[in-house]
Amino acid sequence: MTRCNQEIYLANVQVQLGYAGSQITMDLSIHITDKRTRETVDQLVKYLDI
């Protein structure tokens, strides 16, 4: 996804959720992404029995 597409996506999410600014949307999205990354690593560690 290009930067332009990401900004359009964030703007759409911002409007749909009623957030005052795109920074709130980005902060929440990053938090969700970080959480998903940790979950994925945990699953891999468990799968690889490390």
Secondary structure, DSSP 8 states (H G I E B T S, - for coil): --HHHHHHHHHHHHHHHT-S-HHHHHHHHHHHHHHHHHHHHHHHHHHHT-
